[in-house]
Amino acid sequence: MSVQIRKTVENFNRLPDSAHIGIPALAEILGCSRCTIFRRFKNGSLPQPVRVLDRRGLSAGTVRAILAGEGK
């Protein structure tokens, strides 16, 4: 795991809801593979990712809602 992904995962609870969570960090936070993340985007069980500076991902607020069972 890269240093940036590790920092994102470790500091997830302190990030603002508007923070962008990239696909690799999202996979770590949700406990699945990147392939599973893309599969969930495709089948609609995760909301479509947003692009920020050519990097796809979800906002920290959206990820928190998913973890709380309130998201898709």
Secondary structure, DSSP 8 states (H G I E B T S, - for coil): --HHHHHHHHTGGGS-TT-EEEHHHHHHHHTS-HHHHHHHHHHTSS---EEETTEEEEEHHHHHHHHTT---
